Amino acid sequence: MSSLKDVKEIATSTNRKYDLMFSVDSSEDFKAVNKAIKYMQDQGYNIGSMQREAPIACSKHAGYIAKWRNIDCSEWDLVEAVIVSNDMRNGPNVSVYKFE
């Protein structure tokens, strides 16, 4: 599953634009994704549960955010940003996209 494909699908389904907000590189186990999560938490976002290579949903307005596979299209309006990578464990690149 392509993470950017998921970002595009949400943007199309909710009629929103998206922009790259943050990107980090690291080849150490989980270091890149942990930096991205910390960055988003510092910005006031709540972070969804990690699920392999699926995007991680982020929202300032939802207290609990499910794993990606458990978020249905009726809840996508609550997703304000996503953390994406083709390999969350090893990186090397993790990006954060914000929806407008």
ABEGO torsion letter per residue (X at the ends): XBAAAAAAAAAAAAGBBBBBABBBBBABBGAAAAAAAAAAAAAGBBBBBBBEABBBBBBAABABBBBAAABBAAAAAABABBBBBABAAAOABBBBBBBX
